[in-house]
Amino acid sequence: MGAVFGISTVAGPLLGGFIVDTEWLGWRWCFYVVVPFALVSFFVIQKVLKLPRIKRKTSIDIWGATTITASASALMLLLTLGGNEFEWNSPWTYVLAATALLMLALAVLSERTARNPILPPRLFRNRTFVLTSLASLFVGMAMFGAMIYLPQYLQIVKGLSPTNSGLMTLPMVIALFLAGVISGKIVTQTGRWKIFPVAGLLIVAIGLFLLSRLHVDSSEWLIGFDVAVLGTGLGLSMQMLILAAQNGSELRDMASTTSGVSFFRSLGGAVGVAAFGAILTGRLKDEMAAMLAAAGIKLPGGGDVKLGSPEAIQHLPGPVKNIVLESFTRGLETVFIVGVPIALLGFVATIFLKELPLRGSAAPAAPTPQPLSKDDLVLAGLLLELIAQRIERANGERSALLTAVADMAPPDGRSERERARSVAQSVLRPTSRALIAQATPPQKDLVSGGITQ
């Protein structure tokens, strides 16, 4: 899953660049091209995925979904538009920040009172879930920040076409795929997983530091090596964090845990893109203004350079073009440098993860149990029959036995007593009879030669 996610995420710019470079397609086909994939996925799921249908009383946490989405959206708008459409010290900044905090507070209240919350509050009492969510948040920021702004460097500074800039991400794709598959194989064989996210986040930090050292004249081989290092770190850490969260959660929280960690990774990606964009824009303006002033170049009207498309930048006058490219390179240097401590924070979070034994991991196999004797079979059958009778004769008072038996049935709206009686009649008593029958096989009739019933 991690390899497929990484390949599809990183291969997107490659396919998008090819579409943009093809004159008879155009940028709108970047949206159209995903429609066949969506249709194929839809029909494959309908044809292949067969799940048991269990009817139960449930409710959708609409209010929780609304408040969580509103909080994240307000934060995205603040980071994306701040410094561009409005000043940081402006009413818009305070309104969006207040909205994000208010919606977050309402989301917490909603999740504490909802019958089936999207993010159950008990998950945040789980140390493994909290740490993997934090690490995934930082991984998302580092991954998507590099994914978005590296192609801009390749197109604006290096002058590559969209297709070629996409091809330059192939080392990241290959490294991510190999690291994900190989680490998965090792975990399957050994059952040890913690070393991979720990090493992965450290390698991500190293990869971002190497990317921050790029300059206008950096060779394509050096760029390919740097992105391969980053891809290796992502491949070692991304899916392992979800694995760790799933392994450390209760079975009833498996779905919420998986979607929760994925949500924080996506949230980190959105925050990273927006925050890194604000950093890049601010640094680009400052560097360009300082370098233009130092070179004594005055623009018509005294305004800023309007970058426009990469092709437009390549056609700027020589001195202005060099200033733009150098300013953009320094801005990206700041973006990647800021990503280093973010990745290190994820590294620290993984350090504190407790390496719990994997469910179904490659642990030493337990010795094969010896078959039960006839006396044991009869005793087990009688005990199950006794439990079934105790359940059926329960007078309505709650007990640990009643609760334990009722938990064997799905929560379908019936009372605890009704579910316990159902288990006693459909599971315990038939099993009891089967055990006793196994201990006392039918005897052969010596007179007729048949089998007695």
N, C-alpha and C positions, 0 to 999 in steps of 0.2 A: 504493500500500500504506500509506504514511504517513497519507494522508487518511482511508482506510477505518478504520485503527486508531484515529486520533484521534476520528473521529466516533462510532464504536461505543463507545469508552471514555468519552467525555464525554456521549453521549446516554443512557448507562445510567441515571444519576440521574434523568433526565427521565421515562423509561419507568417506572422503579421508583417515583418519586413519584406518578405517575398511578395505578399499581396500588395503592399504599398508601392513597391517597385514595378509592379505589373500595370501598365497603363490602362489596359482594357478592364481591369478589376476596380481599383480605387479603394480608398480607406474604408468605405462602407462595408466592403466584403469581409473586413475583420470581424464584423458582427454576423453577417450572413453565414460565414463558413462554419460556425458552431452549431447551426440548426441541424444539419445531418447527424452530427455526433449526439446531439440531444435526442433525436428521434430514434437512433440506433440503441442508445442506452435505455430509452423508454420501452422499446419492444423487447429487448433482452431481459429487462427486469420483469416485465409482464409474463414472459414465456418461461423463464428459468427459475426465478425466485419464488419458492413455494414455502409459505410460512403457516403455521397452525393458526386458525382463527379462534380467538378466545374473546368471548363477550364479557365485558366488565363495565361497571359504572366508572366513568372517568370524566375529567373536565380539562379544558385547555386553558393554560395560564395566559390569557390574552392581555391582561393588565401588566403582568410581568414582562411579557414580550414587548409591549408598547413602551414601557418606561426604560427598559434596558436599551432598546433601539434608539429612543429619543436621547438618552444620555450620551451614547456613543456618537450619534449624528451631530449633536451640538458640539462635542469635542472636535470632531472632524472638521466642521465648518470653521471653528475658531482657529485651528492650526493651518487650515488651507487658505483662508481668506485674510487672516491676520498679517499685517505688514504689506499686503498687496491691495486689497479692496478697501481696507480701512486700517488706520494706525493701531498699534498695539494698545496705546493709551487712549482708548476711545470708548464711547458708550456701547458700541457693538461688542467689543471684547468683554466687557463686564456682563452684558446681557447673556451672551452665549456661555460664558463661564458659569454664571449663576444658574442658567437653565440646565447645564450638564450636571452640576452638583445637586440641584433640586430633583431632577429625574433619577439620579443615582440613589438619593435618599428614599424616594418613593419606590424605586425598584427593590431596595432592601426590605422596606415595609411590606411590599407586595409578596415577595418571596417567603417572608416569615409567616404570612397568613394564608397563602394559596394552598388549595388542597393537593394539587399536583404541580409544584413549582418547576419552572424550567431549570433553575439552578438551586437545588435544595440547600438551605443554609447549613445543613449538617455536613455538606461537602467541605465547607471552609473550616471545619474542625478536623478535617483529615489532612495531616501534615504532608503526605505524599501529593495529594491533589493541589494544595496551595503551592508547593515548591515547583511541581511540574507545570502548573499554569503560569507562574512567574517566569520560569525558564522558557516556556513556549512563547510568551509575550515578547521576551527579548530576542528569541530566535526569529520571530516574525518581523520585528523591527529591522534586524540585521539583514535578513534574507530579501525582503521586498524593497528595502532601501537600496541595496546593491542592484537588485533586478531592474529597478526603474531608472536609476541615475547612471549606471554603467553604460547602457546603450547611448545615452545622451553624450557622454564623454567620447564614445567611439565615433558618433556621427558629427558632433560639433568640433571637437578638438582634432581627432584623427582623420576626419573627412570621409569616413566609410559610409557606404550606402546602408539603408535599413536592413537589407538582406545580409550583407557582410557583417554588420554589427550583431545580427542575430547569430551568425555562424561563430562569432567570437565567444559566444556563451556556451558552445558545445563542450569545451573542457570542463565547465561547471556541471553540465548535464552528465557527462561520462563519469566524472569523479563522484557525483552525488549518487548515481545509480550503483556504481561498484561498491562504494562505502556502505550504502544501505543494504545491499544484498549480502555482502560478505559478513557484515556485522550481524545481520539477521541469522545467517547460517551458524555463526559462532555461538550466538545466544541460544539457538535451538540445541546445539550439541552440549554446551556447558551449563546453561541455566544462569550464567552470570551476565548482567546487563549494565551495571552502574558505570563501568569504566568507559563505555561508549559515549553517553551524553556528556560526561565530565571532559573526556578528551575532545569530543566534538565541539563544545562551546569554546574551549581554549584554542582550537584550530581556527574556528570562526573569527575569534579576536585577532589571531595572527594574520588571517587572510585579509581582514579589513585594514589592518595596519599596512600590509603590503600594498593594497590598493591606494591607500593614502599617499604612498610614495610615487605614484605615477605622475608624469609630467608631459609636456607637449611632445617631446621627442621619444617617449617610451616605445620600445619595440613591441610588435604584436606577440612575439614569443614570450616576453616578460608579462604582458597582460594575460595571455593564456595560462601561464603558470600561476599567476596570482588568483585568477578566478577558479582554477582547479583546486587550489588550497581551500578557498572558501567553500566550494562544492563538497569537498571531502568532509569538512566540519559539519555542514548541514546534513549530509547523508548519515553521519554517525549519530546525530542528536535528534533530528526531527521526529521520526517514528518511535524512537526509543523512549521519548518522553511520554507519548501516548501509551505505549506498552507499560511503562512504569506506573502511570496513573490508573490504568485498567487493573493492573495486578494488585494495586494497593487499595482498591475500592471494593465495597460489598457488591454482590451480584445484583441486588435490586437497584444499585446506583450505576450500573455499567453504562447505560445509555447516556445518562446525565453527565457522567465523568468524561466519556469520550467526546461528546459534543461540547462540553465546557472547556476542555483543554484546546480543542480545535477552535472554539470561539476566541479564546485569548490569543491564540497564534494569529488568527485573522485580524483581531483588533490591534495586535502589535504591528502587523503589516500596514494597516491603514494609518495608525499613529505614526509609524516610522516614515512612510511616504510623505505624509503631511508635514511632520516636524522637520524632516531632512530637506523638504522643499523650501520651507521657511528659512532654514539655515542657509541653504544654497542661494536663495534670492537675496537675502540680506548681505551675505559676504560678497556676492557678485557685484551688487550695486556699490558697496564701499570700495572694493578693489578697483573697479572700473573708474570710479570717480577720482580716486587717488592717483592711478596711473595716467589717466588723461590729463590731470592737472600737472603732474610731474613732467609729462612730455610736452606741455604747453599747447595741447590740442583743444580747441573750443568747438563744440558741436553747434550746428545751426539752431538758433532759438535757445541755446543753453540747456537743452534737455538731455535725457539719458539716451544711450544707444538702444534702439529697438532691435533686439536680436533677430526676431523673425525665425524663418526656417534655417536648417543647417546650410542649405544652398545659398541663402541670402548672406549668411555670415561669411561664406567662402568668397563672396564677391565684394566684400568691404575693401576699402583702401588698405594697402599694406600695413601702415602703422596702427590704424584702428583695429584691423583684423588681429594683429599680434596681441594687442592689449586685451581684446575680447577673449581670445583663446587662453591667454595667461590668467586672466581673471576667472574664467570659468574653471580652469584647472585648479586654481587655489580654492575656489568655492567647493569643488568636489573633494579636495584634500581635507577641508574642514568637515564635510559630511562624513567621510569614512573614518576620520579620527574620532568624531563623536560616537561613531558606532562601536569603537573598540571598548570603551568602558561599559557600554550597554551589553555587549557580548560577555564581558567579564562578570557583570552582575548575574547573568544567566549561569556562568561557570560556578559562581559562588553558591547559587541556589541548588545546583546539581550536587555540589560537594556535601550538602546537608541532607540529601536524599538517603533514606535507609534502604539498603538493598534487600528487599523481601524476597524469599524464594518464589520462583515463578510457579503459577498453577500449571501443572502438567508439563513442567520443565524436565530436562534430561537428568533427573536425579536418579540415584541408584534404585533399581526396581525392587519393590518389596517382595519378600519371599512368598512363593505361591502357598496360599493357605491349604491346610489339609482338609479333606472332605469331612463333614460333620458325621458323627456316629448316629446310630438310630436313637439312642437316648437323647442326644443333643437336639435332633430334629423334633422329637416328640415334645421336649421341654420348650423349645422355641415356639412350636405351634400352640401349646397350651398357654404360654405367656401372651402371645398375640390374641388368643381367644379371650383371655382374662381382661386384657386392655380394652378389647372391643366391647365386652360386657360392661366394664366400668364406664365407658363413654356413653353407652346407650342408657344406662341407669342414672346418669348424672342428673341432679335435681335443679340445675340452673346456676349453681354456684361456680364461679370461675376457679380454675386450678391450673397448675403448671402442666399437668398431663393433658387437660382439655385444650390448652393453648398450643402445645406442641403438636398434637394431632391435627388441630384445625389449620395450622400453618402448612400442612402438607397439601392442602387444597388451595386453588387460586382464589384471590380476593375478588369474588364475583358478586358481592352485595349481600350475601346471606350472613346470618349471624354466626358467631364463633361456634355455638353449640350445633347448629345445623351443618356447618362444614365438617365439624369433628365427627358427627354421626354418619355423614356421607362417606368419609374416609374409613370409618370402622366397618361399614357395610360393603363398600366396594373394594377395599384394599386389605385391611387387617384380617377380616374373617376369611376371605378366599385364600390369602397367603397362609393362614393358620391351617386350613384344611389341606392345602397342597403339601405343607411340610409333614403333617401327620400321615398323609397318604404315601409320601415318599419313604417314611420310616417303616410303614407297614404295608409292603406290596401285597397284591392279591395272591392267595394261595391256590394251588392247583387242586382241582377236585379229583381224587384218586378213583372214584367210582365211574364217573362219566368221562373223565379225561379232559373236561373243560376247565374254564377259569371261573372261579366264584366271583360274584359281583358284590 
